[in-house]
Amino acid sequence: MGPKLIRLGFRAYGQLHLPTLARVHLEELRRLTQETVHLAVLEGKEVVYIDKLAGYRELQLASQIGARFPAQSTALGKALLAWLPQERWKEAFIPGLNRTAKSISSYEALEAELLRTKARGYALDMEENEAGVRCIAAAIFNGNSEPVAAVSISTAALYLAEERIPEVARLVVATAEFISKELGA
């Protein structure tokens, strides 16, 4: 390929709008799980929601596009951090964070959780960011194998019992993989 064609390809790639590109996959995840679906990116020590699809459950989450939360207390944040160099984990850590009684508040606990996240391929938020809310998230990668966003389902803890986690996690991971392929991963 000539240099002009390569430049044109990179320009088109740079103009991809992630929420638009991911929407069909997010809608399918919501249909399969009935749960609220979020798409988020990492900014500093926080995740920022860039898309949300409300679930079909009677209980609804009050989250909204543009909302920011500490990365260490969310499944989305942990899914993204796990694939970054460990130095970045330290930069994102907020000592003594206490959003709920279950929040990760020590660096050692965060490090252990990020290692577990990377090993299993998905992250969990077991009421660490908001009491009564559980989440499962997986990282989305670009063509350079870099984590650029994450997708999650979020729901009331009563809808996500421990035995349901593997089934839902498989769907979340598959969704992240589909979106990653759209980005050239």
Long-range contacts (C-beta under 8 A, 24 or more apart in sequence): 13-143, 13-184, 16-183, 18-50, 18-51, 18-148, 18-149, 18-183, 19-50, 19-51, 21-179, 21-182, 21-183, 22-51, 22-140, 22-149, 22-151, 22-179, 22-182, 23-51, 25-151, 25-175, 25-178, 25-179, 25-182, 26-51, 26-53, 26-151, 26-175, 27-53, 28-175, 29-151, 29-153, 29-171, 29-172, 29-175, 30-55, 30-56, 30-153, 32-171, 33-153, 33-155, 33-168, 33-171, 35-153, 35-154, 35-155, 35-159, 35-160, 35-168, 36-60, 36-61, 36-63, 36-153, 36-154, 36-155, 37-151, 37-152, 37-153, 37-154, 38-63, 38-76, 38-135, 38-137, 38-151, 38-152, 38-153, 38-154, 39-149, 39-150, 39-151, 40-74, 40-76, 40-77, 40-80, 40-149, 40-150, 40-152, 41-80, 41-148, 41-149, 41-150, 42-71, 42-77, 42-80, 42-81, 42-92, 42-147, 42-150, 43-68, 44-92, 45-70, 45-71, 45-72, 45-91, 45-92, 45-93, 45-94, 46-70, 46-71, 46-77, 47-71, 47-74, 47-76, 47-77, 47-80, 47-150, 50-149, 55-153, 55-154, 55-155, 57-155, 57-156, 57-159, 59-156, 59-159, 61-133, 61-154, 61-155, 63-154, 69-99, 69-129, 70-94, 70-97, 70-99, 70-129, 72-97, 72-103, 72-104, 72-110, 73-97, 73-99, 73-100, 73-103, 73-104, 73-125, 73-128, 73-129, 74-125, 74-128, 74-129, 74-135, 74-137, 74-152, 75-122, 75-123, 75-124, 75-125, 75-135, 75-136, 75-137, 75-150, 75-152, 75-154, 76-123, 76-125, 76-135, 76-137, 76-150, 76-151, 76-152, 77-123, 77-150, 78-113, 78-114, 78-117, 78-123, 78-124, 78-125, 78-137, 79-117, 79-122, 79-123, 79-137, 79-138, 79-139, 79-147, 79-150, 79-152, 80-139, 80-147, 80-149, 80-150, 81-114, 82-114, 82-115, 82-117, 82-118, 82-123, 82-139, 83-118, 83-139, 83-141, 83-146, 83-147, 84-147, 86-111, 89-114, 99-128, 99-129, 99-130, 100-127, 100-128, 100-129, 100-130, 100-131, 101-131, 102-126, 102-127, 102-128, 102-131, 103-128, 103-129, 104-128, 120-169, 121-169, 121-173, 122-169, 122-172, 122-173, 123-150, 124-165, 125-154, 126-157, 127-157, 132-156, 132-157, 133-157, 134-160, 136-160, 136-165, 136-168, 136-169, 136-172, 137-172, 138-169, 138-172, 138-173, 138-175, 138-176, 138-177, 139-176, 140-176, 140-179, 140-180, 140-183, 141-180, 141-183, 141-185, 142-180, 142-183, 142-184, 142-185, 143-183, 143-184, 143-185, 145-185, 148-183, 149-179, 150-176, 151-175, 151-176, 151-179
